[in-house]
Amino acid sequence: MTPTLHAPARRRALALSAAALVGALSLAGCGGDPLSGGDDKKDGDSKTVTVSSANFPESEVIGNLYAGALKAKGVEVEEKFNIGSREAYIPALEDGSIDVVPDYTGNLLSFLDEKADISSPEKIDAELPKALDAKGLTMLDKAPAEDKDSMTVTADTAKQWSLKSIGDLKAHNADLTVGAPPEFQKRSVGLPGLEKLYGVKPAKFEAISDGGGPATVKALTDGKVKAANIFTTSPAIKANGLVVLEDPKDNFPAQNVIPVMKADGASDEVKDALNAVSKQLTTDELRKLNDEVSGDAKTEPSKAAEDWLKEKGLG
């Protein structure tokens, strides 16, 4: 995820230290290790599907959706959630330690190919399958749900400045303060992209190092900044009546949720179950799930997923 602002190191402590990564991968062949097929997965048991996730709440929620949908179809499932970043779970997919993990289209492509063109959803959709195939992996159907960067404003600011899209901010450059992580100043999808694509050049930049979290939201709602980099599945958007500005020129790369698997590791039954989840998983639905798990309710990811699958007729 490093090439974009949705980087887990930025807001979810996803990145592993070099020492921890080496240690995790060196244990990949040992029984009992969280990344290992080892004794936990019977050799030749093609009916068992090991579902995994990255180590942040949203990924674990989606992993539970996949696991629950498979179980509802009678598929034997083993769960190995929260195993780390892409540096850990992509090799685990390749060596068969795990069978399926949720990921995000734009960031996954950037991880697999740093030079890939992620300037439009169409280009990402065209290039990602090829990048995965080179590693013996495949993606199933992408969900409408995205967790991506955005420029977000309060409802009052949207009304006062007549804002619908990012480009509408240009007329207010002289009064515009943008709040975002420090790296937003230099990264191509940050201030340079906003200026290049939309002519938006804020008079002031406020560096806030919580990755679109509570401090960023407070700066926005208190009026310290007029626009902020907040992620589209953040429960704070709905809770505070915030407005996500449209991005018609795709400054922020598409980040649709997808199941990623080993290319030869999925039966039609497995594919159908996972694709059914993707079909009904929208950004708003994912935001609601995040709110249940990370908000006041503090619902366990497995329970939130179970309830959602039942509601959608998939559990």
N, C-alpha and C positions, 0 to 999 in steps of 0.2 A: 504493500500500500504506500510505500514511501513516496512515490512521485506525486501523490495528490494529497490534498488537505484532509482527506478522510483517513489518514494514516492512523492505525491503532496506537502507535506510539504517542500520537498527538492527544488522544482523548480516552483511551481505554487500557493503557499500559499493556498493549499486546506484544510489544517487541521483547524478544528474549535476549539476555546478555549472551555474548559469544561463548562464555564458559558454560552457561546453562544449556545452550543449544547443542554444543558439542557433547555435553553429558547426556542429553536426552536422546540424541541420535545414536550415540555409541551404545546405548542400551536397547536399541530397536530390536535386536535379535533375542533379547532375554525375556523369559516368561515372567509375567507380572508387571512389566513396565507399561505405562499408559499408552505408549506408541507401538507396542509390540503385539504381533499376532500370537507368538509364543504359546504358552499353555492356555491362554484365555480363548483361543480360537482353534477349534478342532481342524486338523489338516483334512482337506477334502470335503469339509462340510459346506457345500455350495449354497445351502439354504440359509445360512446365517449371514446377515448383513450387519456390518459394524458401522454404526452411525456416529459421527464425531462432530466437533465444533471447535471454533477458535475460542480463546479464553476471554470473551466479554459477553455480557448478558444477552444482547440481541442475537448473537450467533448461537448461543445455547438454546434460546427460545426456538429458533428456526430448526436447530438440530432435533429438538423434542417434537416439533411438528412432523418432521420426516420420520422419526422413529415411531410415533403414534400412528401415522397413516399406514406405515408398513405393517405394524402389528395388527391393525384392523383388517388387513388383507390376509392375515395368517402367516406372514413372513416372520421367521425367527430373527430377532434383533438383539444385537449386543451394543451397548452404549459406552462410548469413551469420549465424553465431552471435555471441553476446556483444555485441550492438549497444547495450545500455544498459537504462534503466528504461522504465516505461510511457510516460513523457513522450517517449521516442524511438520505441518500437516500435508504439504505437497509431497515431500519425500515419503511420508507415511502412506499416502494414496498410491504412490508409485510402487512401493514394495509390498502392498497388500495388507499392511497393518490395520488400515481402516478402509472402508468401502465407499463412503459418501460423506461429504461435508458441504455446508452452505458457503457460498462466497458471493462476491460482488463483481460485476462484469468489468468495469473500467479499471479498477484497482488490480484485479487479477491479471488482466492483460498487461498492464504496466509492470507487474512483478515478473511475468514470464518473458516479456520483451520490452526492455527499457526504451527502445526506439520506436515502438509501435505507435501508430496514429490513433489517438483517442479523442479526436476533435469532434466526432459525431457518434450517435448511437449506432448508425448504420455501419460505420467503419469498425467500431468495436465488435459488432455482431459478426462482421465478415472475417476479422482477424483472430478473434479469440478461439474459435474451434481449431484453427490451424496451429496456434501456439500450444493448445492443450494436446492435440494429436501428437506433436513432437515429443511429448513426455508420456505417451501412452494413456492419456486421460481424455475424458469427454465431458461435455456439459449437457444437461437435460434442458427442458423448457425454462425460459426465464420468466420470472414473476413480474407483474406490473409494479410490485413494490421496489422502491429505491431508497437507499440511505445515502444521500449525497450532500455535498456542500450547497449552500444557498446564500443569497443575500436576503435578509429578512428585516422587516421594519414593523413598527407598531401600527395598529389600525389608524390611530390619529395622524401619524406621519403620512401614511398612504393616502388618507383623505385630504390632508392639507396640501400635499405636494402632487396630488393626482398621479399616484404611482401604481403601475400595473406590472411593468417589466424593469429589469435592471437599467436599461437604457434611459428610462425616465429620470433616473438620478442625475443625469448629466446637467440638466438645467439648474441643479441645486449644488453644483460642485463647491461653490464658495461657502456654503453653509453645511457642507457634508462632513461628518466625522464617522469613520468606519471602525468598528471594533472587531478584532479577529486575532488569531494566534500570531505571534511575531513573524513566522515564516510566510504569512500571507502577503507581506510587503514585497517579497522577491519572487515567489513561485509563479509559474506561468499562469496558473488558474486563479491567482490572487489579484493584487492591484495591477500588475502588468497586463493581465488578460482583460480586466475591466476597462482599462484605458484603451487598449488596442481594439477591442471589439465594440465597446459602447461609448468611448469617450468620457468615461467616468473617472475623474481624478479628484479624490476627496481633499479638502483643505487640511484635514487632520486625520492621522491614523492613531488609534488607541490599541496598543498591544495588550491582549488579555490571554493569559496562558492556561485557560481551562478548556480549550477545545470546544467552544460553543456551549459550555455548561452554565451553571447558576450565575457565576460572576459576569459572564457575557450577557445573559438574559437580563440581569439586574441593571447593567450599564445601559442596555437598550430601553428598558421600561422606565428607568429613572431619567432618561433623556441625556445621559452622558455621551452616548453615541446615537446617531440617527439611523444607521444600518449596521447589521452585524452578520458575521458568518456563523450560522446555526444550521445544524444538520436536519434533514427533512423528516426524520422519524423521531425527533425530539418531542416528548410529551409537552414541553414548555410552549410549543407553538400554539396548541389548542388551549392550554391552560391560561395563557396570557392574551389570547385573541390576536396573535401575531400574523403578519401577512408575508408569505414567501413570494418574492418577486419572480416573475417569469424570466426564463433564460433562453430566449429564442435562438441565440447564436451559439448555444452549447459551450459557454465558457467552462462550466463545470461538467466533467465527463459523466456519462451515464453510469449508474451503479445499481443495475437491476440485480436482484437476488437470484442466484442459480444453484441447483444441486450440481456438484462436481464429483465424478466417479472415475474409476479405472475403465478404460474403453471397453474391455472385454468382461467387465464385472457385473453387468446389470441384465437381469431377465426382463421380459416384457412386463411381468407383474410388478416388479420393482419400479420400472420406468413409469408405468401408468399411475402407480400410487403417488410417486413424487411429483409427477407432472400435474396431478390433480390438486396437490397443495399449491404449487406455483400458480395455477390458473386462478385461484381465489385469494391469493395473498397480495393485497394492495398496500400502498404506502400508508394509507389511513389505518388499515387493519394492523399493520406492523407497529404503527405508532401506539395504537391501543394496547397491543400486547406488551410493548415496552413500558407503558404507563402502569399496567397491572403488576409487572415484575419489579420495576425500579421506582415506582411511585409510592404513594402512601400505603397501598394495599400490601405490598411486599409479597405478592403471590409467587409460589415456587414456579420456575419455568415449566416443569413437567405438568403442573396443574393448569397453568394458563394455556398451555398447548392442548391439553386434553379437552378443556372446555371449548376452545376454538374449533377443534376438529369435530366435536359433537354438533356444534352450532352449524357448521358447514356441511354436515352429513358425511364426514370423512372418518369419523371415529367409531 
